[in-house]
Amino acid sequence: MKGQGESPRLDCRIRPAHAEDYEEIVSVWKASGLPFSPAGRESREAFSTQLRNFPTSYLVAESGGRIIGVILGTHDHRKGWINRLAVVPEHRRRSVAGKLLASCEAAIHAQGIEIIGALIEPENEDSSAFFERSGYRNDVPARYYRKRQRRDI
Ligand SMILES: CC(C)(COP(=O)(O)OP(=O)(O)OC[C@H]1O[C@@H](n2cnc3c(N)ncnc32)[C@H](O)[C@@H]1OP(=O)(O)O)[C@@H](O)C(=O)NCCC(=O)NCCS
C-alpha cells in the first residue's frame, strides 16, 4: 500500500548485479518470502557463474545506497525467462519491479530473444497481478514437471 504523502514512483537506480551483491540480494529474497536454495542454483558459486553468462540481465534496483529489488533474466537461446523477481515489502507498489522488468526485457531482447516467460506459483496473486499488468498473458495451459538430481536443490 502506498504511504500517505509518499511519491508513487520511487527514484531508484537499476544497475547490473555484481558477485559482491550476493548477500544483499539474498536478504531481499528472504524479506520477500521467496523460497531460496542455498545449496543449489542460488548458492554464491552458482550465482557468480550465472552472472558471467547473463551480465546484462541480472539486475538490481538501488535506493539510498541499498539494494531494494532484484531480477534474474536468463535465456536458453529460444525463450527468455524472468526469475527471482523481488522488491522489499516497504518499497512495493512504487514501480520498482516495473523498472527492473523493463530493463531486463530490453537486455533479453537485445540478445535476439522475442518471447519471455515467467513461472508463477498459482497462489501468488501479487506476482500474477504484476505480470498481467506488465503485458504477460497466462494463455498456455501447462503443467510444470521437473527432475532434480538431489533433494536439497
Ligand atoms: C511481485 C512484486 C515483485 C511486485 O513489485 P512492485 O515493485 O510492488 O511492483 P510495481 O510497483 O512495479 O507494480 C506495477 C503494477 O503491477 C500491479 N501490481 C503489483 N503488485 C500488485 C499487487 N500486490 N496487487 C495488485 N496489483 C499489483 C499494479 O498494477 C502495479 O501498478 P500500480 O501500483 O500503479 O497499481 C512484489 O510484490 C514482490 O516482491 N513480491 C514477492 C516476491 C514474488 O512473489 N516475486 C515473484 C516471483 S515470480
The ligand as a Tripos MOL2 file, in Angstrom:
@<TRIPOS>MOLECULE
LIG
   48    50     1     0     0
SMALL
NO_CHARGES

@<TRIPOS>ATOM
      1 C1          5.5150   -9.0060   -7.4250 C.3       1 LIG1
      2 C2          6.4120   -7.8640   -6.9360 C.3       1 LIG1
      3 C3          7.8210   -8.0990   -7.4680 C.3       1 LIG1
      4 C4          5.8650   -6.5290   -7.4880 C.3       1 LIG1
      5 O1          6.7810   -5.4870   -7.1340 O.3       1 LIG1
      6 P1          6.3490   -3.9350   -7.0800 P.3       1 LIG1
      7 O2          7.6020   -3.1280   -7.1190 O.co2     1 LIG1
      8 O3          5.4230   -3.7160   -5.9670 O.co2     1 LIG1
      9 O4          5.5530   -3.7620   -8.4580 O.3       1 LIG1
     10 P2          5.2260   -2.3770   -9.2170 P.3       1 LIG1
     11 O5          5.0840   -1.2760   -8.2330 O.co2     1 LIG1
     12 O6          6.2100   -2.1740  -10.3160 O.co2     1 LIG1
     13 O7          3.7930   -2.7430   -9.8150 O.3       1 LIG1
     14 C5          3.3590   -2.3550  -11.1170 C.3       1 LIG1
     15 C6          1.8960   -2.6800  -11.2610 C.3       1 LIG1
     16 O8          1.6850   -4.0990  -11.1240 O.3       1 LIG1
     17 C7          0.4390   -4.3230  -10.4270 C.3       1 LIG1
     18 N1          0.6860   -4.8780   -9.0900 N.ar      1 LIG1
     19 C8          1.8720   -5.0290   -8.4550 C.ar      1 LIG1
     20 N2          1.7130   -5.6030   -7.2390 N.ar      1 LIG1
     21 C9          0.3820   -5.8010   -7.1020 C.ar      1 LIG1
     22 C10        -0.4200   -6.3420   -6.0560 C.ar      1 LIG1
     23 N3          0.1300   -6.7790   -4.9120 N.pl3     1 LIG1
     24 N4         -1.7620   -6.3910   -6.2440 N.ar      1 LIG1
     25 C11        -2.3280   -5.9520   -7.3790 C.ar      1 LIG1
     26 N5         -1.6120   -5.4020   -8.4150 N.ar      1 LIG1
     27 C12        -0.2830   -5.3380   -8.2750 C.ar      1 LIG1
     28 C13        -0.2150   -2.9450  -10.2660 C.3       1 LIG1
     29 O9         -0.9890   -2.7100  -11.4450 O.3       1 LIG1
     30 C14         1.0020   -2.0400  -10.2140 C.3       1 LIG1
     31 O10         0.7120   -0.6880  -10.5980 O.3       1 LIG1
     32 P3          0.0470    0.3300   -9.5020 P.3       1 LIG1
     33 O11         0.8330    0.2130   -8.2380 O.co2     1 LIG1
     34 O12         0.1890    1.6510  -10.1830 O.co2     1 LIG1
     35 O13        -1.3780   -0.1220   -9.3380 O.co2     1 LIG1
     36 C15         6.4130   -7.7700   -5.3810 C.3       1 LIG1
     37 O14         5.0780   -7.8100   -4.8990 O.3       1 LIG1
     38 C16         7.2040   -8.8780   -4.6730 C.2       1 LIG1
     39 O15         8.4160   -8.7550   -4.4770 O.2       1 LIG1
     40 N6          6.5200   -9.9730   -4.2970 N.am      1 LIG1
     41 C17         7.1860  -11.0770   -3.5350 C.3       1 LIG1
     42 C18         8.1360  -11.8620   -4.3930 C.3       1 LIG1
     43 C19         7.4450  -12.5270   -5.5650 C.2       1 LIG1
     44 O16         6.3900  -13.1090   -5.4120 O.2       1 LIG1
     45 N7          8.0930  -12.4490   -6.7600 N.am      1 LIG1
     46 C20         7.5890  -13.0180   -7.9640 C.3       1 LIG1
     47 C21         8.2000  -14.3330   -8.2290 C.3       1 LIG1
     48 S1          7.5900  -14.9300   -9.8260 S.3       1 LIG1
@<TRIPOS>BOND
     1     1     2 1
     2     2     3 1
     3     2     4 1
     4     2    36 1
     5     4     5 1
     6     5     6 1
     7     6     7 2
     8     6     8 1
     9     6     9 1
    10     9    10 1
    11    10    11 2
    12    10    12 1
    13    10    13 1
    14    13    14 1
    15    14    15 1
    16    15    16 1
    17    15    30 1
    18    16    17 1
    19    17    18 1
    20    17    28 1
    21    18    19 ar
    22    18    27 ar
    23    19    20 ar
    24    20    21 ar
    25    21    22 ar
    26    21    27 ar
    27    22    23 1
    28    22    24 ar
    29    24    25 ar
    30    25    26 ar
    31    26    27 ar
    32    28    29 1
    33    28    30 1
    34    30    31 1
    35    31    32 1
    36    32    33 2
    37    32    34 1
    38    32    35 1
    39    36    37 1
    40    36    38 1
    41    38    39 2
    42    38    40 1
    43    40    41 1
    44    41    42 1
    45    42    43 1
    46    43    44 2
    47    43    45 1
    48    45    46 1
    49    46    47 1
    50    47    48 1
@<TRIPOS>SUBSTRUCTURE
     1 LIG1         1 GROUP 0 **** ****
